[in-house]
Amino acid sequence: MARIFSGIQPSGSLHIGNYLGAVKNWVELQHKYESFFCIVDYHAITVPYEPADLRARTADMALSLLAAGLDPSKCTLFVQSMVPEHTELAWIFNTLTPLGELERQTQFKEKASREESVPAGLLNYPVLQAADILLYRAELVPVGEDQLQHLELSRDIARKWNARFGAGFFQEPKALLTPTRRIMGLDGQAKMSKSLGNTVDLLEEPASIWEKLKPAVTDPARVRRTDPGTPEVCNIYHLHKALSPAATVEHVAVQCRTAGWGCIDCKKVLHESMEKELAPIRARAKEIAANPKKMKDDLAAGAAHARTEAQKTMREVKNKMGLT
């Protein structure tokens, strides 16, 4: 089986944007590939944080991933900081990566523009990302389109290291594009993000989800109930495409274009589709939360397996580089 690697920051429990954009796909991929999935807590410390909060968010993310369907018997699920070889390889890659390449990264420029004092970790973030992937010599990386630039840097770092120390040692990882495009937030203005307050949490209760859906932005052309709309410009319609059966999606589009439904009717049907998808996940989460020791043991076992593979890579890397 080909090997894949992907990571997710510990932002707490998953929201449906994370789930639909990445994790639902991981659940399917774990049966097709040798899969390494990582909660990347080192990546999360480039911004101010409280240690107790980070620890809680990491545990909540692990719970959500397991509830969403990641199976420790089918994949390797672990926390990044439990495998110190990630940062060891990142330092090695920092010695090979030109400063200009890092300064040209789109995400760095966007994030740095919002900071009064830019931490070096923000600049070196994609180098650690390259180390995450190449440490396991992954062949494929499930990513969205917004991560392609970082993945190309990983490929470039692999080429640079191979050229100096060992031709062909690191494979140049290829993108495995996520089938679901980015999910817009309920405000209809930006990608779903907890920092923007436009999310629906994966483990959220139905009544709370409905309170969020009711005021969610729809097609701006539908000012009155009788105004026909254009479903393609409505973020509620795109959530239907991700969560509702194909026949329902088609029916929603017709009802929108003909003003057969009001937006609140459309949201009620979406809420039903969400509940069918999310209710089993909430039930699994309650089972997992009732046995925290098993989750802790699963993460420890995942880290042990990941570290075994990481140490193999580092032994060869250090030998080829003349390091002890």
C-alpha positions as CSV (number, residue, x, y, z in Angstrom):
1,M,0.0,0.0,0.0
2,A,1.2,3.5,-0.8
3,R,1.8,5.7,2.3
4,I,0.0,8.9,3.0
5,F,0.5,11.6,5.7
6,S,-1.8,14.5,6.7
7,G,-2.0,16.7,9.8
8,I,-4.6,18.9,11.5
9,Q,-4.1,21.6,14.1
10,P,-5.6,21.1,17.6
11,S,-8.3,23.7,17.4
12,G,-10.6,21.8,19.8
13,S,-13.5,19.8,18.5
14,L,-13.8,19.6,14.7
15,H,-16.2,21.8,12.8
16,I,-18.1,20.6,9.7
17,G,-15.7,22.5,7.5
18,N,-12.8,20.4,8.8
19,Y,-14.8,17.3,8.6
20,L,-16.2,17.8,5.1
21,G,-13.0,19.3,3.7
22,A,-10.5,16.8,5.1
23,V,-11.4,14.3,7.8
24,K,-14.4,12.6,6.0
25,N,-11.9,11.9,3.2
26,W,-9.3,10.5,5.6
27,V,-11.8,8.0,6.9
28,E,-12.1,6.6,3.4
29,L,-8.4,6.8,2.6
30,Q,-7.4,4.8,5.7
31,H,-8.8,1.7,4.0
32,K,-6.8,2.3,0.8
33,Y,-3.4,3.5,2.0
34,E,-0.9,3.1,4.8
35,S,-2.1,6.2,6.6
36,F,-0.4,8.5,9.1
37,F,-2.7,11.2,10.6
38,C,-1.2,13.7,13.0
39,I,-2.5,16.3,15.4
40,V,0.1,19.0,14.8
41,D,0.5,20.7,18.1
42,Y,3.9,22.1,17.3
43,H,2.3,24.1,14.5
44,A,-0.3,25.5,17.0
45,I,2.3,27.3,19.1
46,T,3.3,30.0,16.6
47,V,0.5,32.2,18.3
48,P,0.0,33.0,21.9
49,Y,-1.8,30.3,23.9
50,E,-2.4,28.8,27.3
51,P,-0.8,25.5,28.0
52,A,-3.8,24.0,29.7
53,D,-6.0,25.1,26.8
54,L,-3.7,23.6,24.2
55,R,-3.7,20.3,26.1
56,A,-7.6,20.4,26.2
57,R,-7.9,21.3,22.5
58,T,-5.5,18.4,21.6
59,A,-7.7,15.9,23.5
60,D,-10.9,17.3,22.0
61,M,-9.4,17.1,18.5
62,A,-8.4,13.4,19.1
63,L,-11.9,12.7,20.4
64,S,-13.5,14.3,17.3
65,L,-11.2,12.4,14.9
66,L,-12.0,9.1,16.4
67,A,-15.7,9.8,16.5
68,A,-15.6,10.9,12.9
69,G,-14.4,7.4,12.0
70,L,-10.6,7.2,12.1
71,D,-9.8,3.7,13.3
72,P,-6.5,3.1,15.2
73,S,-6.5,-0.4,13.8
74,K,-6.6,0.9,10.3
75,C,-4.4,4.0,10.5
76,T,-1.7,5.6,12.7
77,L,-3.1,8.5,14.7
78,F,-0.8,10.4,17.0
79,V,0.2,13.8,18.4
80,Q,3.1,15.5,16.8
81,S,5.0,16.5,19.9
82,M,5.1,12.8,21.0
83,V,7.5,12.2,18.1
84,P,10.5,14.6,18.6
85,E,12.1,13.6,15.3
86,H,9.6,16.1,13.6
87,T,11.5,19.0,15.0
88,E,14.9,17.3,14.5
89,L,14.3,16.9,10.8
90,A,12.8,20.4,10.5
91,W,16.1,21.9,11.8
92,I,18.0,20.0,9.2
93,F,15.7,21.2,6.4
94,N,16.1,24.8,7.7
95,T,19.8,24.6,6.9
96,L,18.8,23.9,3.2
97,T,15.8,26.2,2.7
98,P,16.5,29.6,1.2
99,L,15.0,32.5,3.2
100,G,13.4,34.0,0.0
101,E,11.4,30.8,-0.6
102,L,9.9,31.1,2.8
103,E,9.2,34.8,2.5
104,R,7.3,34.1,-0.8
105,Q,4.8,31.7,0.8
106,T,1.4,33.2,0.4
107,Q,0.1,32.1,3.9
108,F,3.2,33.6,5.5
109,K,2.7,37.0,3.8
110,E,-1.0,37.0,4.8
111,K,-0.4,36.1,8.5
112,A,2.7,38.2,8.9
113,S,0.8,41.3,7.6
114,R,-1.5,41.0,10.7
115,E,1.4,40.7,13.2
116,E,3.3,43.6,14.9
117,S,6.2,41.2,15.7
118,V,6.5,38.2,13.4
119,P,7.8,35.1,15.1
120,A,10.4,33.0,13.3
121,G,8.2,30.0,13.8
122,L,5.6,31.6,11.4
123,L,8.3,31.9,8.7
124,N,9.5,28.3,9.3
125,Y,6.1,26.8,9.6
126,P,6.2,25.2,6.1
127,V,9.7,23.7,6.8
128,L,8.2,21.9,9.8
129,Q,5.3,20.9,7.5
130,A,7.8,19.4,5.0
131,A,9.5,17.5,7.9
132,D,6.2,16.1,9.0
133,I,5.6,14.6,5.5
134,L,9.1,13.6,4.6
135,L,9.9,12.0,8.0
136,Y,7.5,9.2,7.0
137,R,8.6,9.3,3.4
138,A,5.0,9.6,2.4
139,E,4.2,9.2,-1.3
140,L,0.9,11.1,-1.2
141,V,-0.5,14.0,0.9
142,P,-4.3,14.6,1.1
143,V,-4.6,18.4,0.8
144,G,-6.9,21.2,-0.3
145,E,-5.9,23.6,-3.1
146,D,-4.8,26.2,-0.5
147,Q,-2.0,23.9,0.7
148,L,-0.5,23.2,-2.7
149,Q,2.2,25.9,-2.4
150,H,3.4,24.4,0.9
151,L,3.5,20.9,-0.6
152,E,5.5,22.2,-3.5
153,L,8.0,23.6,-1.0
154,S,8.2,20.1,0.5
155,R,9.0,18.6,-2.9
156,D,11.7,21.3,-3.4
157,I,13.3,20.5,0.0
158,A,13.3,16.8,-0.9
159,R,15.1,17.6,-4.2
160,K,17.7,19.8,-2.4
161,W,18.4,17.2,0.3
162,N,18.6,14.4,-2.3
163,A,21.0,16.4,-4.5
164,R,23.4,17.0,-1.6
165,F,23.2,13.8,0.4
166,G,21.5,10.9,-1.2
167,A,19.8,10.7,-4.6
168,G,16.3,9.3,-4.4
169,F,16.2,8.9,-0.6
170,F,13.2,11.2,-0.1
171,Q,10.4,10.8,-2.5
172,E,8.8,14.0,-3.8
173,P,5.3,13.7,-2.3
174,K,2.4,14.2,-4.6
175,A,-0.9,15.9,-3.8
176,L,-4.0,13.8,-3.3
177,L,-6.6,16.6,-3.7
178,T,-9.5,16.5,-1.4
179,P,-12.7,16.0,-3.4
180,T,-14.8,18.5,-1.3
181,R,-13.8,22.1,-2.0
182,R,-13.4,24.5,0.9
183,I,-16.6,25.0,2.9
184,M,-17.8,28.5,3.4
185,G,-18.9,29.7,6.8
186,L,-22.4,30.5,7.8
187,D,-21.7,34.2,7.2
188,G,-21.1,33.4,3.5
189,Q,-18.0,35.7,3.5
190,A,-15.1,33.4,4.2
191,K,-13.9,29.8,4.7
192,M,-15.5,28.2,7.8
193,S,-13.2,29.1,10.7
194,K,-13.6,29.1,14.5
195,S,-11.7,32.4,14.7
196,L,-14.4,34.0,12.5
197,G,-17.3,32.5,14.5
198,N,-19.0,31.1,11.4
199,T,-18.8,27.4,12.1
200,V,-21.0,24.5,13.1
201,D,-19.2,22.1,15.4
202,L,-19.2,18.4,14.5
203,L,-20.4,17.4,18.0
204,E,-22.9,20.3,18.4
205,E,-26.4,19.4,19.6
206,P,-29.3,19.7,17.0
207,A,-31.0,22.6,18.7
208,S,-27.8,24.7,18.8
209,I,-27.1,23.9,15.1
210,W,-30.6,25.1,14.2
211,E,-30.1,28.4,16.1
212,K,-27.0,29.0,13.9
213,L,-28.7,27.9,10.6
214,K,-31.7,30.2,11.0
215,P,-29.8,33.5,10.5
216,A,-27.2,32.0,8.1
217,V,-26.6,34.1,5.0
218,T,-28.2,32.8,1.8
219,D,-28.6,34.2,-1.8
220,P,-28.6,38.0,-1.4
221,A,-31.1,38.2,-4.3
222,R,-33.8,36.5,-2.3
223,V,-35.0,39.5,-0.3
224,R,-38.6,38.3,-0.2
225,R,-40.1,34.8,0.0
226,T,-41.3,35.1,-3.6
227,D,-38.0,36.1,-5.1
228,P,-36.3,33.4,-7.2
229,G,-32.7,32.6,-6.4
230,T,-29.5,31.3,-7.8
231,P,-28.4,28.3,-5.7
232,E,-24.8,28.3,-7.0
233,V,-24.2,31.6,-5.1
234,C,-25.7,30.3,-1.8
235,N,-23.5,28.8,0.8
236,I,-26.5,26.8,2.2
237,Y,-26.9,25.1,-1.1
238,H,-23.2,24.2,-1.1
239,L,-23.7,22.6,2.4
240,H,-26.6,20.6,0.8
241,K,-24.2,19.4,-1.9
242,A,-21.8,18.2,0.8
243,L,-24.4,16.7,3.2
244,S,-27.7,15.9,1.4
245,P,-28.5,13.1,-1.0
246,A,-28.2,13.9,-4.7
247,A,-32.0,13.8,-5.2
248,T,-32.4,16.3,-2.4
249,V,-29.7,18.6,-3.8
250,E,-31.5,18.6,-7.2
251,H,-34.8,19.4,-5.5
252,V,-33.3,22.2,-3.4
253,A,-31.9,23.8,-6.6
254,V,-35.3,23.7,-8.3
255,Q,-37.2,25.1,-5.3
256,C,-34.6,27.9,-5.0
257,R,-34.8,28.9,-8.7
258,T,-38.6,28.9,-8.8
259,A,-39.1,30.4,-5.3
260,G,-41.0,27.2,-4.5
261,W,-39.3,27.3,-1.0
262,G,-38.3,30.1,1.2
263,C,-34.8,30.1,2.6
264,I,-36.0,28.9,6.0
265,D,-37.6,25.8,4.3
266,C,-34.3,25.1,2.6
267,K,-32.5,25.4,5.9
268,K,-34.9,23.0,7.6
269,V,-34.1,20.3,5.0
270,L,-30.4,20.9,5.5
271,H,-30.8,20.6,9.2
272,E,-32.4,17.1,8.7
273,S,-29.5,16.1,6.4
274,M,-27.0,17.3,9.0
275,E,-28.6,15.3,11.7
276,K,-28.5,12.1,9.7
277,E,-24.7,12.6,9.2
278,L,-23.8,14.0,12.7
279,A,-26.0,11.9,15.1
280,P,-23.9,8.7,14.7
281,I,-20.7,10.8,15.2
282,R,-22.1,12.4,18.4
283,A,-23.1,8.9,19.7
284,R,-19.5,7.6,19.0
285,A,-18.0,10.6,20.7
286,K,-20.0,9.9,23.9
287,E,-18.8,6.3,23.9
288,I,-15.2,7.3,23.5
289,A,-15.4,10.1,26.1
290,A,-16.7,7.5,28.6
291,N,-13.4,5.6,28.3
292,P,-10.6,8.2,28.2
293,K,-7.9,5.7,29.0
294,K,-8.5,3.8,25.7
295,M,-8.2,7.0,23.7
296,K,-4.9,7.9,25.6
297,D,-3.6,4.3,24.9
298,D,-4.6,4.6,21.2
299,L,-2.7,7.8,20.8
300,A,0.3,6.4,22.6
301,A,0.3,3.3,20.4
302,G,0.1,5.5,17.3
303,A,3.0,7.7,18.5
304,A,5.1,4.6,19.3
305,H,4.5,3.3,15.7
306,A,5.1,6.7,14.2
307,R,8.3,7.1,16.2
308,T,9.6,3.7,15.1
309,E,9.2,4.8,11.4
310,A,10.6,8.3,12.2
311,Q,13.7,6.9,13.8
312,K,14.4,4.7,10.8
313,T,14.4,7.8,8.6
314,M,16.5,9.8,11.0
315,R,19.2,7.1,11.3
316,E,19.6,7.1,7.6
317,V,19.5,10.9,7.3
318,K,22.1,11.4,9.9
319,N,24.4,8.7,8.5
320,K,24.2,10.2,5.0
321,M,24.9,13.7,6.4
322,G,27.9,12.7,8.6
323,L,26.0,13.3,11.8
324,T,26.3,11.1,14.8
